[in-house]
Amino acid sequence: MFKKRYTAPQLLGVFFLSLGVFSGGTYYLMKNWIGDPGALFQIVRTMHLIQRHYVGETDRKKIYDGALKGMVGVLNDPYSSYLDNQDFEALSTMTEGHFGGVGMVMGLRKDNQFVVVSPIEDTPAYKAGIKAGDILLKIDGEDLSGQSLNEVVKKIRGQDGSQVTLTLKRGSEEAKDITVTRSDIKLKSVYGRMDGDGIGYIRVTNFNEDTDKDFGAKLQELRDQGMKALVLDLRDNPGGLLESGVGVARYLVPKGPIVSVTDKDGNTQTESSSLEKVDFPLAVLVNHGTASAAEIVSGAIQDTGSGKLFGVKTYGKGVVQNIFLLSNQTAVKLTVARYYTPSGRSIDKVGITPDEVVEAAGEEGANQLQAAENYLRQQLQQ
């Protein structure tokens, strides 16, 4: 058996040929992907010039973050944004609906002291006797002077079952250490009660991963208590997860479409309900703060006639965002589709006008709730 031998010039030629093919292929892919490879070079060169020549202090991460924020910012879309570490963590906590921690809301006073705004009921902080107004001085013996609120919150949070020692001062009392075992803190989004005359009341504050499941449980609880009609309060609900909104709508909208979502390429996906019928009178409270997934629920109820809307015109957010992960707990949030109610309405920048317009008056718009309950009483008497 013989092996073919190559000369040095031949090998060099093969190398440059391969390099040329690779470079050309890379350029083609980059052009197809981003449109202008030269622009990418300008970004890289600008970064180099700043680091090489700028006379002031530079923070590479802040520069990268700034470039990415600017890139998304020029879209002039209020719903698209670059999410840095802090933004991404805040969004994840809201949509996931839970986190490992002790269960207390923290604030930063004007004198730069960290204060407990309120302990969340039935959490480790609440059970440990921590009160609103307590000043947090140290975490695990570390003084908190000069730290940001975000840094302090991160130190308080941690894995379920782990412990953290908080040094707290209450009024004129001596500071004392309280050791608390962290647990899985759930951000509640569904609240409910029974009002008079068999009318149930459920308020949904936002739509996270657990909202549709919690809504179903609360609805069943009220049914077991003799509920004959329901007020659904979606006032000041900014939305959240589309899937969760659809999940709630499936309890309240009869068989058929709930929402249709159309993407950039014209592809449409329709989410539907399989519910045979809504077997109780339903009234929905909405206002200018009712947006996104809350408008999906409201629009489906109005279009299908399964309930009646009370309040004032909703916000008008008829677009859908996706979160695209980047790296190091950062992401880009982009508007990727428009949604339409069962009748084919686009409510983006338009909103939903209630069946009965009721301007809020009194504490927390009590007159709007009263109007909804009066309507339900009339329905129950028929």
C-alpha positions in Angstrom: 0.0 0.0 0.0 1.3 3.4 -0.9 0.5 6.8 0.7 0.3 9.9 -1.5 2.8 12.6 -0.5 2.0 16.3 -0.7 4.5 19.1 -1.2 4.6 22.1 1.1 3.2 24.5 -1.6 0.3 22.1 -2.2 -0.5 21.9 1.6 -0.3 25.7 1.8 -2.6 26.0 -1.2 -5.1 23.7 0.4 -5.0 25.7 3.6 -5.7 29.0 2.0 -8.4 27.4 -0.2 -10.1 26.0 2.9 -9.7 29.4 4.7 -11.3 31.1 1.7 -14.2 28.7 1.6 -14.7 29.1 5.4 -14.5 32.9 5.3 -16.8 33.1 2.3 -19.3 30.8 3.9 -19.1 32.7 7.2 -19.6 36.0 5.4 -22.6 34.6 3.5 -24.2 33.3 6.7 -23.6 36.5 8.6 -25.0 38.6 5.7 -28.1 36.3 5.6 -28.4 36.4 9.4 -27.8 40.1 10.3 -27.9 41.8 6.9 -24.6 43.8 7.2 -21.5 42.1 8.5 -19.7 45.4 8.3 -22.0 46.9 10.9 -21.0 44.1 13.3 -17.4 45.0 12.7 -18.2 48.6 13.6 -19.7 47.6 16.9 -16.6 45.5 17.7 -14.2 48.3 16.6 -16.1 50.9 18.7 -15.7 48.7 21.8 -12.0 48.4 21.1 -11.6 52.2 20.6 -13.4 52.9 23.9 -11.2 50.5 25.8 -8.0 51.6 24.0 -8.5 55.4 24.0 -11.3 56.6 26.4 -9.7 58.5 29.2 -12.3 57.8 31.8 -13.3 54.6 33.7 -15.0 51.9 31.6 -17.2 49.0 32.6 -17.3 46.4 29.9 -20.6 44.8 31.0 -22.3 48.2 31.2 -21.1 49.0 27.7 -22.4 45.6 26.4 -25.7 46.1 28.2 -26.0 49.6 26.8 -25.4 48.5 23.2 -28.0 45.8 23.5 -30.5 48.1 25.1 -29.9 50.6 22.3 -30.3 47.9 19.6 -33.8 46.9 20.9 -34.7 50.5 21.8 -34.6 51.8 18.2 -37.5 49.5 17.4 -39.7 52.1 19.3 -41.8 49.2 20.6 -42.9 49.8 24.2 -43.1 46.0 24.8 -39.7 45.0 23.4 -36.7 45.4 25.6 -33.3 44.0 26.5 -33.4 42.4 30.0 -30.2 42.7 32.0 -29.7 40.4 35.1 -31.9 42.4 37.3 -34.7 42.8 34.8 -34.6 39.2 33.9 -34.7 38.0 37.5 -37.7 40.3 38.2 -39.6 39.0 35.2 -38.8 35.4 36.0 -40.1 35.9 39.6 -43.3 37.4 38.3 -44.1 34.8 35.7 -42.9 31.8 37.7 -45.0 33.0 40.7 -42.6 31.7 43.3 -39.0 32.0 44.7 -36.9 30.7 47.5 -36.8 33.2 50.3 -38.2 34.2 53.7 -41.3 36.1 52.5 -40.9 39.8 53.2 -41.1 42.9 51.0 -38.1 45.2 51.4 -37.6 48.9 50.8 -34.9 51.5 51.0 -35.5 54.6 53.1 -34.2 58.1 52.3 -31.6 57.7 55.0 -30.3 54.6 53.1 -31.6 52.1 55.7 -33.2 48.9 54.6 -36.7 48.6 56.0 -39.2 45.7 56.0 -42.3 47.1 54.1 -44.4 44.1 55.0 -44.0 40.4 55.8 -46.1 38.1 53.6 -48.7 36.2 55.6 -48.0 32.6 56.4 -44.3 32.8 55.4 -41.1 32.1 57.5 -40.6 35.9 58.0 -44.2 36.3 59.2 -44.0 33.3 61.5 -40.6 34.5 62.9 -42.4 37.7 64.2 -40.7 40.1 61.7 -42.9 43.3 61.5 -43.4 46.1 59.0 -41.0 48.9 59.9 -38.2 46.7 61.2 -34.8 47.9 60.0 -32.5 45.3 58.5 -28.8 45.9 59.5 -27.0 42.7 58.6 -27.4 39.4 56.7 -25.4 36.5 58.1 -23.3 39.0 60.0 -22.4 41.1 57.0 -23.0 44.8 57.3 -25.3 46.1 54.5 -24.0 49.7 54.4 -23.4 50.9 50.8 -25.2 48.0 49.2 -28.2 48.3 46.7 -31.7 47.1 47.5 -31.3 44.5 44.7 -28.1 43.2 46.3 -29.8 42.9 49.7 -32.9 41.1 48.2 -30.6 38.6 46.5 -28.8 37.8 49.8 -32.1 37.2 51.5 -33.3 34.8 48.9 -31.9 31.3 48.6 -32.6 27.7 48.3 -35.7 26.2 50.0 -34.6 24.7 53.3 -31.4 26.8 53.7 -31.1 29.3 56.6 -30.3 33.0 56.8 -29.6 35.1 59.9 -31.1 38.6 59.8 -30.0 41.3 62.2 -33.0 43.6 62.8 -33.8 46.7 64.8 -37.3 47.6 65.9 -37.8 51.2 67.1 -35.7 52.0 70.1 -35.1 48.3 71.0 -31.7 46.7 70.7 -30.8 45.0 67.4 -31.3 41.3 67.5 -30.5 38.3 65.3 -33.3 36.2 63.9 -32.4 33.0 62.1 -35.0 32.0 59.5 -35.3 28.9 57.3 -36.1 29.8 53.7 -39.0 28.2 52.0 -40.7 28.3 48.6 -42.5 31.6 48.6 -45.5 31.7 46.3 -46.7 35.0 44.8 -50.4 34.9 45.1 -52.4 36.1 42.1 -55.9 34.8 42.9 -58.1 36.1 45.7 -61.7 35.2 46.4 -64.6 35.3 48.8 -68.4 34.8 49.0 -70.5 38.0 49.1 -74.2 38.0 49.8 -77.0 36.5 47.8 -74.8 33.6 46.6 -72.5 35.9 44.6 -68.9 34.9 44.5 -66.0 37.3 44.0 -62.6 36.4 42.5 -59.8 39.0 41.9 -56.9 38.0 39.6 -54.0 40.4 40.0 -51.8 39.0 37.2 -51.3 35.8 35.2 -48.3 33.7 36.2 -47.6 30.0 35.9 -50.0 29.0 38.7 -52.8 31.5 38.1 -55.1 29.2 36.0 -54.7 26.3 38.4 -55.3 28.6 41.4 -58.3 30.1 39.7 -59.9 26.7 39.1 -59.3 25.8 42.8 -60.8 29.1 44.0 -63.8 28.7 41.7 -64.5 25.2 42.9 -64.2 26.4 46.5 -66.8 29.1 45.9 -69.1 26.6 44.2 -68.8 24.3 47.3 -69.9 27.3 49.4 -73.1 27.7 47.3 -72.0 30.2 44.6 -74.7 31.0 42.1 -73.1 33.9 40.2 -69.6 35.3 39.9 -67.8 38.7 39.8 -64.4 38.4 38.1 -62.3 41.4 39.0 -59.6 42.1 36.4 -59.0 45.8 37.2 -55.4 46.9 37.2 -54.3 43.4 36.0 -51.3 44.1 33.6 -51.5 40.6 32.1 -48.6 38.1 32.1 -48.5 34.6 30.5 -50.8 34.1 27.5 -51.2 30.4 28.3 -52.3 31.2 31.9 -54.9 33.7 30.6 -56.2 31.1 28.2 -56.4 28.6 31.0 -58.6 30.9 33.1 -60.8 31.6 30.1 -61.4 27.9 29.6 -63.5 28.0 32.9 -65.6 31.0 31.7 -66.0 30.7 27.9 -68.2 28.2 26.1 -66.9 25.7 23.5 -65.1 27.5 20.7 -62.3 30.0 20.1 -60.8 32.0 22.9 -58.0 33.9 21.1 -56.2 33.7 17.8 -52.5 34.6 17.6 -50.9 35.6 14.2 -47.1 35.8 13.8 -44.8 37.8 11.5 -45.2 35.2 8.7 -49.0 35.1 8.9 -49.1 31.8 10.7 -52.2 31.7 13.0 -52.7 29.6 16.0 -56.1 29.5 17.7 -56.6 28.6 21.4 -60.1 27.2 22.2 -62.4 26.1 25.0 -64.1 22.8 25.4 -66.5 23.9 28.1 -70.1 22.9 27.2 -71.6 26.0 28.8 -71.1 28.6 31.6 -73.7 27.6 34.1 -73.8 30.8 36.2 -74.3 34.5 35.5 -70.9 36.3 35.2 -69.9 39.9 35.5 -66.3 41.2 34.8 -64.7 44.3 36.2 -62.2 46.1 33.9 -60.4 49.5 33.8 -57.6 51.3 32.1 -55.1 49.0 33.9 -56.6 45.8 32.4 -54.1 44.7 29.8 -52.7 41.9 27.7 -53.8 38.4 29.0 -56.5 40.1 31.1 -57.9 41.6 27.9 -57.8 38.2 26.2 -60.0 36.8 29.0 -62.3 39.9 28.9 -62.6 40.0 25.1 -63.4 36.3 24.9 -66.1 36.6 27.6 -67.6 39.7 25.8 -67.5 38.2 22.3 -69.1 34.9 23.3 -71.7 36.5 25.5 -70.8 34.3 28.5 -70.7 37.4 30.8 -71.1 41.2 30.9 -68.2 43.7 31.3 -68.4 46.7 33.7 -66.1 49.6 34.3 -64.1 51.7 31.8 -62.2 51.0 28.6 -59.2 48.6 28.9 -55.6 49.5 28.2 -55.4 48.1 24.6 -52.4 45.7 24.4 -53.1 43.3 21.6 -49.6 42.0 21.0 -47.7 39.0 22.2 -44.1 38.9 23.4 -41.6 36.0 23.6 -38.5 35.9 25.8 -35.3 34.9 24.0 -32.5 33.8 26.4 -29.0 35.2 25.7 -26.4 34.3 28.3 -25.5 35.0 31.9 -29.2 35.4 32.9 -30.0 38.0 30.3 -32.6 38.0 27.6 -34.4 39.9 24.9 -38.1 40.4 25.0 -39.6 40.9 21.6 -43.1 41.5 20.2 -43.6 38.4 17.9 -47.4 38.3 17.2 -50.7 40.0 17.3 -53.8 38.5 18.9 -57.5 38.6 18.0 -60.6 38.0 20.0 -63.1 35.3 19.0 -64.9 37.7 16.7 -61.7 38.7 15.0 -61.2 42.0 16.8 -57.7 43.4 17.2 -57.8 45.5 20.4 -54.2 46.8 20.2 -54.1 50.5 21.0 -57.9 50.4 21.0 -58.9 48.5 24.1 -62.2 46.9 25.0 -65.2 49.1 25.8 -67.3 47.5 28.6 -70.9 46.6 28.0 -71.8 49.0 30.8 -69.5 51.9 31.3 -69.1 52.8 35.0 -66.6 55.4 36.0 -64.9 54.6 39.3 -66.1 56.5 42.4 -65.5 55.9 46.1 -62.9 53.8 47.6 -61.3 51.3 45.1 -64.2 51.8 42.6 -66.8 50.3 45.0 -69.6 51.6 42.7 -68.3 49.4 39.8 -68.5 46.3 42.0 -71.9 47.4 43.2 -73.1 47.7 39.6 -71.8 44.3 38.7 -73.5 42.7 41.7 -76.8 44.4 41.0 -76.7 43.0 37.5 -76.0 39.5 38.8 -78.9 39.8 41.3 -81.2 40.6 38.5 -80.0 37.6 36.5 -80.6 35.3 39.4 -84.2 36.5 39.8 -85.1 35.7 36.2 
